[in-house]
């Protein structure tokens, strides 16, 4: 059975993706390549810092406004640790 058949039988199976990686402009405007770059960047941030990305809420909005408080970062990368010396 293909995915199309599953959706045709039950539209509630439709999943749009993970809001952790969603650029804010996608909610209000037509998505652009910039939204893809944001998703890539947030993925790199997650991998480099071991950051637990939110799916919604205040921290979700802060990330989209480029506000990343150090208290959210559990484990800094080796590069960040070296740059502080």
N, CA and C atoms as a LAMMPS dump frame, in Angstrom:
ITEM: TIMESTEP
0
ITEM: NUMBER OF ATOMS
255
ITEM: BOX BOUNDS ff ff ff
-5.0000000000000000e+02 5.0000000000000000e+02
-5.0000000000000000e+02 5.0000000000000000e+02
-5.0000000000000000e+02 5.0000000000000000e+02
ITEM: ATOMS id mol type element x y z
1 1 1 N 0.851 -1.172 0
2 1 2 C 0 0 0
3 1 3 C 0.902 1.242 0
4 2 1 N 0.602 2.174 -0.828
5 2 2 C 1.398 3.402 -0.898
6 2 3 C 0.817 4.449 0.04
7 3 1 N 1.63 5.465 0.342
8 3 2 C 1.208 6.514 1.273
9 3 3 C -0.056 7.204 0.789
10 4 1 N -0.161 7.442 -0.515
11 4 2 C -1.341 8.11 -1.067
12 4 3 C -2.613 7.37 -0.67
13 5 1 N -2.592 6.059 -0.736
14 5 2 C -3.764 5.264 -0.384
15 5 3 C -4.118 5.431 1.089
16 6 1 N -3.117 5.503 1.948
17 6 2 C -3.365 5.704 3.369
18 6 3 C -4.049 7.036 3.624
19 7 1 N -3.576 8.088 2.953
20 7 2 C -4.15 9.416 3.139
21 7 3 C -5.553 9.509 2.555
22 8 1 N -5.768 8.821 1.45
23 8 2 C -7.079 8.843 0.812
24 8 3 C -8.135 8.197 1.725
25 9 1 N -7.755 7.117 2.391
26 9 2 C -8.684 6.416 3.267
27 9 3 C -8.943 7.175 4.571
28 10 1 N -7.913 7.811 5.104
29 10 2 C -8.045 8.504 6.39
30 10 3 C -7.172 9.758 6.387
31 11 1 N -7.749 10.927 6.093
32 11 2 C -6.964 12.163 6.023
33 11 3 C -6.329 12.549 7.357
34 12 1 N -6.763 11.968 8.459
35 12 2 C -6.15 12.292 9.752
36 12 3 C -4.724 11.754 9.852
37 13 1 N -4.315 10.89 8.929
38 13 2 C -2.947 10.37 8.907
39 13 3 C -1.947 11.38 8.356
40 14 1 N -2.437 12.493 7.84
41 14 2 C -1.571 13.496 7.229
42 14 3 C -0.68 14.139 8.28
43 15 1 N 0.621 14.125 8.041
44 15 2 C 1.6 14.73 8.943
45 15 3 C 2.405 15.738 8.141
46 16 1 N 2.511 16.958 8.649
47 16 2 C 3.179 18.014 7.9
48 16 3 C 4.66 18.125 8.193
49 17 1 N 5.155 17.541 9.225
50 17 2 C 6.568 17.657 9.549
51 17 3 C 6.755 18.031 11.008
52 18 1 N 7.993 18.273 11.354
53 18 2 C 8.345 18.562 12.735
54 18 3 C 8.492 20.064 12.927
55 19 1 N 7.723 20.637 13.838
56 19 2 C 7.765 22.087 14.056
57 19 3 C 9.089 22.554 14.646
58 20 1 N 9.91 21.627 15.133
59 20 2 C 11.223 22.006 15.658
60 20 3 C 12.068 22.701 14.597
61 21 1 N 11.894 22.299 13.358
62 21 2 C 12.744 22.775 12.266
63 21 3 C 12.033 23.779 11.355
64 22 1 N 10.845 24.195 11.736
65 22 2 C 10.01 25.057 10.917
66 22 3 C 10.4 26.521 11.062
67 23 1 N 10.63 27.189 9.943
68 23 2 C 10.896 28.631 9.956
69 23 3 C 9.586 29.365 10.205
70 24 1 N 9.645 30.459 10.942
71 24 2 C 8.434 31.198 11.317
72 24 3 C 7.673 31.716 10.105
73 25 1 N 8.379 32.113 9.055
74 25 2 C 7.676 32.68 7.891
75 25 3 C 6.791 31.665 7.183
76 26 1 N 7.033 30.394 7.387
77 26 2 C 6.218 29.36 6.754
78 26 3 C 4.784 29.409 7.291
79 27 1 N 4.619 29.877 8.51
80 27 2 C 3.288 29.957 9.103
81 27 3 C 2.437 31.054 8.479
82 28 1 N 3.077 32.111 7.984
83 28 2 C 2.339 33.274 7.485
84 28 3 C 2.46 33.501 5.984
85 29 1 N 3.549 33.063 5.406
86 29 2 C 3.823 33.351 4.006
87 29 3 C 4.087 32.068 3.238
88 30 1 N 4.244 32.229 1.952
89 30 2 C 4.639 31.11 1.105
90 30 3 C 6.104 30.773 1.408
91 31 1 N 6.427 29.506 1.64
92 31 2 C 7.815 29.13 1.95
93 31 3 C 8.778 29.483 0.82
94 32 1 N 9.976 29.896 1.2
95 32 2 C 11.032 30.215 0.243
96 32 3 C 12.245 29.34 0.547
97 33 1 N 13.289 29.516 -0.229
98 33 2 C 14.537 28.787 0.023
99 33 3 C 15.124 29.162 1.376
100 34 1 N 14.842 30.39 1.829
101 34 2 C 15.339 30.826 3.135
102 34 3 C 14.805 29.94 4.258
103 35 1 N 13.592 29.457 4.13
104 35 2 C 13.018 28.565 5.137
105 35 3 C 13.785 27.248 5.189
106 36 1 N 14.221 26.768 4.035
107 36 2 C 15.04 25.546 3.994
108 36 3 C 16.394 25.782 4.657
109 37 1 N 16.972 26.946 4.425
110 37 2 C 18.26 27.278 5.039
111 37 3 C 18.102 27.379 6.557
112 38 1 N 16.994 27.975 7.016
113 38 2 C 16.736 28.031 8.452
114 38 3 C 16.675 26.623 9.03
115 39 1 N 15.943 25.732 8.38
116 39 2 C 15.812 24.354 8.865
117 39 3 C 17.164 23.659 8.942
118 40 1 N 17.987 23.878 7.943
119 40 2 C 19.335 23.313 7.956
120 40 3 C 20.15 23.899 9.105
121 41 1 N 20.068 25.202 9.278
122 41 2 C 20.815 25.861 10.351
123 41 3 C 20.397 25.394 11.725
124 42 1 N 19.113 25.234 11.945
125 42 2 C 18.617 24.795 13.253
126 42 3 C 19.026 23.339 13.509
127 43 1 N 19.11 22.555 12.447
128 43 2 C 19.595 21.176 12.567
129 43 3 C 21.068 21.164 12.969
130 44 1 N 21.864 22.016 12.344
131 44 2 C 23.29 22.112 12.693
132 44 3 C 23.449 22.578 14.135
133 45 1 N 22.641 23.562 14.555
134 45 2 C 22.678 24.025 15.949
135 45 3 C 22.38 22.881 16.899
136 46 1 N 21.368 22.094 16.572
137 46 2 C 20.988 20.956 17.419
138 46 3 C 22.137 19.95 17.535
139 47 1 N 22.777 19.662 16.427
140 47 2 C 23.87 18.688 16.432
141 47 3 C 25.114 19.212 17.144
142 48 1 N 25.42 20.497 16.956
143 48 2 C 26.647 21.068 17.507
144 48 3 C 26.559 21.332 19.005
145 49 1 N 25.357 21.518 19.528
146 49 2 C 25.228 21.923 20.924
147 49 3 C 24.498 20.93 21.803
148 50 1 N 23.943 19.891 21.24
149 50 2 C 23.123 18.935 21.982
150 50 3 C 21.908 19.634 22.596
151 51 1 N 21.421 20.655 21.906
152 51 2 C 20.284 21.439 22.339
153 51 3 C 18.995 20.657 22.138
154 52 1 N 18.129 20.682 23.121
155 52 2 C 16.817 20.054 22.999
156 52 3 C 15.883 21.078 22.36
157 53 1 N 15.577 20.891 21.083
158 53 2 C 14.755 21.854 20.363
159 53 3 C 13.299 21.773 20.791
160 54 1 N 12.663 22.927 21.001
161 54 2 C 11.253 22.931 21.375
162 54 3 C 10.353 22.773 20.154
163 55 1 N 9.166 22.261 20.358
164 55 2 C 8.191 22.155 19.273
165 55 3 C 7.244 23.351 19.264
166 56 1 N 7.247 24.136 20.348
167 56 2 C 6.422 25.345 20.439
168 56 3 C 6.855 26.137 21.674
169 57 1 N 6.177 27.234 21.948
170 57 2 C 6.421 27.992 23.17
171 57 3 C 7.409 29.132 23.017
172 58 1 N 7.785 29.702 24.157
173 58 2 C 8.655 30.887 24.194
174 58 3 C 10.013 30.605 23.553
175 59 1 N 10.634 29.492 23.918
176 59 2 C 11.962 29.188 23.375
177 59 3 C 11.901 28.974 21.867
178 60 1 N 10.813 28.399 21.371
179 60 2 C 10.623 28.212 19.931
180 60 3 C 10.683 29.571 19.232
181 61 1 N 9.979 30.556 19.787
182 61 2 C 9.963 31.9 19.201
183 61 3 C 11.316 32.589 19.358
184 62 1 N 11.973 32.385 20.498
185 62 2 C 13.292 32.989 20.706
186 62 3 C 14.294 32.505 19.661
187 63 1 N 14.285 31.223 19.364
188 63 2 C 15.205 30.687 18.353
189 63 3 C 14.969 31.342 16.996
190 64 1 N 13.73 31.601 16.659
191 64 2 C 13.421 32.219 15.374
192 64 3 C 13.755 33.708 15.353
193 65 1 N 13.969 34.288 16.534
194 65 2 C 14.416 35.686 16.629
195 65 3 C 15.918 35.758 16.89
196 66 1 N 16.589 34.595 16.775
197 66 2 C 18.037 34.464 16.971
198 66 3 C 18.475 34.747 18.4
199 67 1 N 17.64 34.422 19.357
200 67 2 C 17.968 34.565 20.772
201 67 3 C 18.263 33.172 21.317
202 68 1 N 19.52 32.934 21.669
203 68 2 C 19.902 31.635 22.209
204 68 3 C 20.656 31.887 23.511
205 69 1 N 19.958 31.772 24.601
206 69 2 C 20.571 31.972 25.907
207 69 3 C 21.447 30.764 26.224
208 70 1 N 22.582 31.019 26.824
209 70 2 C 23.532 29.95 27.126
210 70 3 C 22.941 28.895 28.068
211 71 1 N 21.928 29.261 28.849
212 71 2 C 21.332 28.298 29.78
213 71 3 C 20.649 27.137 29.063
214 72 1 N 20.3 27.323 27.787
215 72 2 C 19.641 26.268 27.028
216 72 3 C 20.634 25.254 26.462
217 73 1 N 21.873 25.616 26.396
218 73 2 C 22.872 24.754 25.758
219 73 3 C 23.495 23.845 26.804
220 74 1 N 23.276 22.544 26.649
221 74 2 C 23.763 21.567 27.613
222 74 3 C 25.255 21.28 27.429
223 75 1 N 25.663 21.133 26.202
224 75 2 C 27.031 20.707 25.909
225 75 3 C 27.55 21.512 24.736
226 76 1 N 28.464 22.43 24.988
227 76 2 C 29.001 23.249 23.909
228 76 3 C 29.989 22.433 23.085
229 77 1 N 30.109 22.822 21.855
230 77 2 C 31.066 22.141 20.989
231 77 3 C 32.495 22.496 21.424
232 78 1 N 33.446 21.706 21.01
233 78 2 C 34.858 21.932 21.315
234 78 3 C 35.299 23.294 20.78
235 79 1 N 34.801 23.659 19.613
236 79 2 C 35.163 24.946 18.99
237 79 3 C 34.72 26.112 19.871
238 80 1 N 33.528 26.075 20.403
239 80 2 C 33.029 27.152 21.25
240 80 3 C 33.841 27.266 22.53
241 81 1 N 34.211 26.132 23.095
242 81 2 C 35.015 26.15 24.309
243 81 3 C 36.382 26.775 24.055
244 82 1 N 36.991 26.472 22.926
245 82 2 C 38.292 27.047 22.603
246 82 3 C 38.21 28.528 22.311
247 83 1 N 37.14 28.993 21.718
248 83 2 C 37.02 30.397 21.339
249 83 3 C 36.864 31.309 22.545
250 84 1 N 36.53 30.775 23.706
251 84 2 C 36.362 31.596 24.888
252 84 3 C 37.671 31.844 25.627
253 85 1 N 38.726 31.176 25.242
254 85 2 C 40.037 31.355 25.924
255 85 3 C 40.885 32.371 25.227
